[in-house]
Amino acid sequence: MQGLQSLFVKACGVNISVQVDLSNTKVDYLINSACQKMRVNVKDTYAVLCGKILEYNKSLSDYPLYRNSTIEIRFRGRAGQ
């Protein structure tokens, strides 16, 4: 068990610091929490770590996250909407 880690989530030019348990936290929970704080629609976003798109159903422990790593939330291009 890795315990609590401090991570940063970056979206809309804003960095949010979060404390998460990497072994028990799923990517979708992290994204939902961050989008709620920033009042952004979750359906229009996806998460990126070091240029790799994170899968929503995986645990954060499946990715090479270190203390103070930054996960970027990007917006999907929705043409015509």
PyMOL commands that set and color helices and strands:
alter all, ss='L'
color gray80, all
select helices_A, chain A and resi 27-38+42-44+60-62
alter helices_A, ss='H'
color red, helices_A
select strands_A, chain A and resi 4-11+14-21+45-49+52-53+70-75
alter strands_A, ss='S'
color yellow, strands_A
deselect
rebuild
show_as cartoon
